[in-house]
């Protein structure tokens, strides 16, 4: 196999690249205190103008010209730069342990190094600084990575009460959320108030919105790559926290004298117990969620590492609220991943994974006198192998394969509530299961053509098999970078993506009433073509980052329900779908301050997204349900003193569109059951809700204490969600007064100001 | 002092918990003023020819959704030229007034004087403000026959759980049909609408006749041609044990049936937040409405058992 790959490389790359005598430095970059891998650290040899960054496992490989001496500079935000001098260097393994810079917030730590946002070909990608996340306002004491993702340019949350996030005009199903390579189908706990990710257990979170490298596929709009921490390899430690509605505990420590480590992290709410005394006896409002993360890693010598990680999270809620809304919902994700890293040699790194993941959602909703029952279940078994070959300073190759076996169980039914009030149950065994397989092959080359120009060229070939239907597609991926100077660059990318799974949304519903289905004979895969350009600039030794990106995205085979579709338990969902196109264009502005007492960012997105379905809206294009012209987020954290930090984030969205009739028509002929007044809809999504905006603030107090002869870091976080208590629109519906026969529009708001406090200790 | 500090911390904690828990139970729902979008009213024309009866045509103007114009008198369009013609007759319909005894209001329509004949093709022409709206229909639906009528106290369908009058019939073979159940009976002001509990306010103990038309349309798409069909219809008005109804079955041309079917689906969609909105389409170009025909079966008497 390796020989074949070498042969392939010989064909593709200049002989000079392969035959040149070079010194290869490779190894891992980790945190000196915990041994945790530092993903995305820069490893550079300034004298030769070359560099690379560590991969998701902290591994790097760098080929350089032989010389009498070399100085290797290793840098990572929040850590002291590491300078290592090598005399008459030979190819060798060099592992780096980096010291955290305790005064990172007050001093500039990155100097004279190019950051990946300037020097890399990858555009439309943002790594979220986990340190800043820990100071941001929290809701009910829960830090949330997805809330932070929603403040990035090109990204927006749904309205309060819906889960998911929306990237560059795509639906929430078009985001591939990966937790240690395992897809998480619903990354939110109920209401979207909390994500399923416990920040205590996370190492890195990276969002890619465009210019997708070929190793990623399966979704149209974004990849959210979440990497769990490996655990402290040096000593046993932990974190414990208590919030208003939940508590969390994280334990981690070394295994076999530093050969491995473990981390276990869990959260559980106790809102069910707190609410009970305040609710009337008949009110069934109840809410419980939990999530549990665990990871073990172990090194078998210098060449092999094994990672086993697992995650499970579940929500169970009953809500008896305002007159129009009652529901019961149970949903959860579970994933298990076994990954094996193997170093064939200093240049060839392989990660092979076996994954199992499961998602199920069961929802029974009563709203405005109607009942909706939904069940969606997915079980995936996956195998993937990713190969990274650091061929030369000019070429880094990635290739690999993925195989996934899906099993889907979708059901949706809606009906009027029976007079008896008893809602019929549906047996899960009766749901028709859909089986499908997905496979993909990919190859990608990162090619530094010259000091100024770099290219990333890739091709992915996904295929999908369901019953007798087969889809095979080709996805070219091209990204290019032109360096204007050491601190600014211009980038462009073109990517084609396919998606074989569809989440069928219901535009009028206000709850997560979405169903996952697979492509098949009647449902073609979703496709997107995205072109993006951008200008990137860093200044003041990378203290500030600026970027402006523009994109055009065209999507095909978007799915919605037919007009008036009312599914019953015997309905075939696929027969009730219509297919159309989506168009999204946008401009994204991003300014971020990385270091100093004040850190944070401002992001603004100007965008327009429309959809066109031949069988909806008389074939005329209409605004996408999450089309929002303006989207502004200001996120900041300011260190008042070593003990006190204040942080806040302000969010502003244009109101989302919804459909209201513009006219009414009297139909006397034969109408006795209703009031003979019908609606004249002129266009779909013709109205917009009021603008959405809110400000969240937090105040963090840190103090070190001595408990049981041990130093313990303690932290109080006082925060307020929606501090000025704006009643943002949740959904709007119309009703007709049967006595006056006069239609009225009613707006429902959900979350007023919500103060919270949490207490966290680290030992 | 330290003890007091702890008590304060604990009290503070409980106060905040209580506050948040109460907030969680709060939902805010309010009427809102929606910015009215410009709306150009359209004519609404409905005319269903019935073999053996004189033509009746309803003509109204659609209006803004939040407009206060809601009564038939507000919306009726007088002064239009309405012609229903066939190879045998040319009927010029004239404005006529009726009475909706349940809603206690007058109704307005155009009515002709020649009975509709089976087998003829009719053309409708409505001329109003310089525009003419035309459509044709051939009265070819064959008279259906009800086999039996029964009753079920609790029946579940997409409309929920309700009582129902069960009508059994055999589909007419060799023809594409759509069926709808019609019932006629006498009620007084104690009767209420089953959907909304609305009661008539102007008739006291006096009885008046109401027509109840089943909302769903049952299509024979050809594959089940000639099959036996059983449909369950929810009564529009409440009844007592022993109430007597005349039950008819309408056989309707499929084009008109699609219009009534979408009306039904729209109502379901409007009140059900889980359903996509339904845009109305018309089989008369340039307006909202329907022109078609149906034929009634012979009536079958039905007595409510409870």
Boltz contact constraints between the chains, C-beta under 6 A:
constraints:
  - contact:
      token1: [A, 244]
      token2: [B, 17]
      max_distance: 6.0
  - contact:
      token1: [A, 244]
      token2: [B, 20]
      max_distance: 6.0
  - contact:
      token1: [A, 274]
      token2: [B, 17]
      max_distance: 6.0
  - contact:
      token1: [A, 274]
      token2: [B, 21]
      max_distance: 6.0
  - contact:
      token1: [A, 275]
      token2: [B, 21]
      max_distance: 6.0
  - contact:
      token1: [A, 278]
      token2: [B, 21]
      max_distance: 6.0
  - contact:
      token1: [A, 321]
      token2: [B, 27]
      max_distance: 6.0
  - contact:
      token1: [A, 322]
      token2: [B, 27]
      max_distance: 6.0
  - contact:
      token1: [A, 322]
      token2: [B, 29]
      max_distance: 6.0
  - contact:
      token1: [A, 367]
      token2: [B, 273]
      max_distance: 6.0
  - contact:
      token1: [A, 368]
      token2: [B, 271]
      max_distance: 6.0
  - contact:
      token1: [A, 368]
      token2: [B, 273]
      max_distance: 6.0
  - contact:
      token1: [A, 370]
      token2: [B, 272]
      max_distance: 6.0
  - contact:
      token1: [A, 372]
      token2: [B, 274]
      max_distance: 6.0
  - contact:
      token1: [A, 414]
      token2: [B, 274]
      max_distance: 6.0
  - contact:
      token1: [A, 415]
      token2: [B, 158]
      max_distance: 6.0
  - contact:
      token1: [A, 415]
      token2: [B, 160]
      max_distance: 6.0
  - contact:
      token1: [A, 416]
      token2: [B, 159]
      max_distance: 6.0
  - contact:
      token1: [A, 416]
      token2: [B, 160]
      max_distance: 6.0
  - contact:
      token1: [A, 417]
      token2: [B, 160]
      max_distance: 6.0
  - contact:
      token1: [A, 418]
      token2: [B, 160]
      max_distance: 6.0
  - contact:
      token1: [A, 418]
      token2: [B, 161]
      max_distance: 6.0
  - contact:
      token1: [A, 419]
      token2: [B, 161]
      max_distance: 6.0
  - contact:
      token1: [A, 506]
      token2: [B, 274]
      max_distance: 6.0
  - contact:
      token1: [A, 508]
      token2: [B, 273]
      max_distance: 6.0
  - contact:
      token1: [A, 509]
      token2: [B, 273]
      max_distance: 6.0
  - contact:
      token1: [A, 509]
      token2: [B, 274]
      max_distance: 6.0
  - contact:
      token1: [A, 561]
      token2: [B, 276]
      max_distance: 6.0
  - contact:
      token1: [A, 563]
      token2: [B, 276]
      max_distance: 6.0
  - contact:
      token1: [A, 563]
      token2: [B, 278]
      max_distance: 6.0
  - contact:
      token1: [A, 564]
      token2: [B, 265]
      max_distance: 6.0
  - contact:
      token1: [A, 564]
      token2: [B, 269]
      max_distance: 6.0
  - contact:
      token1: [A, 564]
      token2: [B, 278]
      max_distance: 6.0
  - contact:
      token1: [A, 565]
      token2: [B, 276]
      max_distance: 6.0
  - contact:
      token1: [A, 566]
      token2: [B, 158]
      max_distance: 6.0
  - contact:
      token1: [A, 566]
      token2: [B, 268]
      max_distance: 6.0
  - contact:
      token1: [A, 566]
      token2: [B, 275]
      max_distance: 6.0
  - contact:
      token1: [A, 568]
      token2: [B, 158]
      max_distance: 6.0
  - contact:
      token1: [A, 659]
      token2: [B, 277]
      max_distance: 6.0
  - contact:
      token1: [A, 661]
      token2: [B, 65]
      max_distance: 6.0
  - contact:
      token1: [A, 662]
      token2: [B, 37]
      max_distance: 6.0
  - contact:
      token1: [A, 662]
      token2: [B, 39]
      max_distance: 6.0
  - contact:
      token1: [A, 662]
      token2: [B, 65]
      max_distance: 6.0
  - contact:
      token1: [A, 663]
      token2: [B, 39]
      max_distance: 6.0
  - contact:
      token1: [A, 663]
      token2: [B, 62]
      max_distance: 6.0
  - contact:
      token1: [A, 663]
      token2: [B, 65]
      max_distance: 6.0
  - contact:
      token1: [A, 664]
      token2: [B, 65]
      max_distance: 6.0
  - contact:
      token1: [A, 665]
      token2: [B, 44]
      max_distance: 6.0
  - contact:
      token1: [A, 665]
      token2: [B, 62]
      max_distance: 6.0
  - contact:
      token1: [A, 665]
      token2: [B, 288]
      max_distance: 6.0
  - contact:
      token1: [A, 666]
      token2: [B, 60]
      max_distance: 6.0
  - contact:
      token1: [A, 666]
      token2: [B, 75]
      max_distance: 6.0
  - contact:
      token1: [A, 667]
      token2: [B, 46]
      max_distance: 6.0
  - contact:
      token1: [A, 668]
      token2: [B, 58]
      max_distance: 6.0
  - contact:
      token1: [A, 669]
      token2: [B, 46]
      max_distance: 6.0
  - contact:
      token1: [A, 669]
      token2: [B, 48]
      max_distance: 6.0
  - contact:
      token1: [A, 669]
      token2: [B, 58]
      max_distance: 6.0
  - contact:
      token1: [A, 670]
      token2: [B, 213]
      max_distance: 6.0
  - contact:
      token1: [A, 672]
      token2: [B, 211]
      max_distance: 6.0
  - contact:
      token1: [A, 672]
      token2: [B, 212]
      max_distance: 6.0
  - contact:
      token1: [A, 672]
      token2: [B, 213]
      max_distance: 6.0
  - contact:
      token1: [A, 672]
      token2: [B, 236]
      max_distance: 6.0
  - contact:
      token1: [A, 673]
      token2: [B, 215]
      max_distance: 6.0
  - contact:
      token1: [A, 673]
      token2: [B, 236]
      max_distance: 6.0
  - contact:
      token1: [A, 674]
      token2: [B, 267]
      max_distance: 6.0
  - contact:
      token1: [A, 678]
      token2: [B, 263]
      max_distance: 6.0
  - contact:
      token1: [A, 678]
      token2: [B, 266]
      max_distance: 6.0
  - contact:
      token1: [A, 680]
      token2: [B, 62]
      max_distance: 6.0
  - contact:
      token1: [A, 681]
      token2: [B, 277]
      max_distance: 6.0
  - contact:
      token1: [A, 681]
      token2: [B, 279]
      max_distance: 6.0
  - contact:
      token1: [A, 727]
      token2: [B, 28]
      max_distance: 6.0
  - contact:
      token1: [A, 733]
      token2: [B, 273]
      max_distance: 6.0
  - contact:
      token1: [A, 738]
      token2: [B, 196]
      max_distance: 6.0
  - contact:
      token1: [A, 738]
      token2: [B, 198]
      max_distance: 6.0
  - contact:
      token1: [A, 741]
      token2: [B, 70]
      max_distance: 6.0
  - contact:
      token1: [A, 743]
      token2: [B, 65]
      max_distance: 6.0
  - contact:
      token1: [A, 744]
      token2: [B, 31]
      max_distance: 6.0
  - contact:
      token1: [A, 745]
      token2: [B, 32]
      max_distance: 6.0
  - contact:
      token1: [A, 745]
      token2: [B, 34]
      max_distance: 6.0
  - contact:
      token1: [A, 746]
      token2: [B, 31]
      max_distance: 6.0
  - contact:
      token1: [A, 747]
      token2: [B, 32]
      max_distance: 6.0
  - contact:
      token1: [A, 748]
      token2: [B, 29]
      max_distance: 6.0
  - contact:
      token1: [A, 749]
      token2: [B, 28]
      max_distance: 6.0
  - contact:
      token1: [A, 754]
      token2: [B, 23]
      max_distance: 6.0
  - contact:
      token1: [A, 757]
      token2: [B, 16]
      max_distance: 6.0
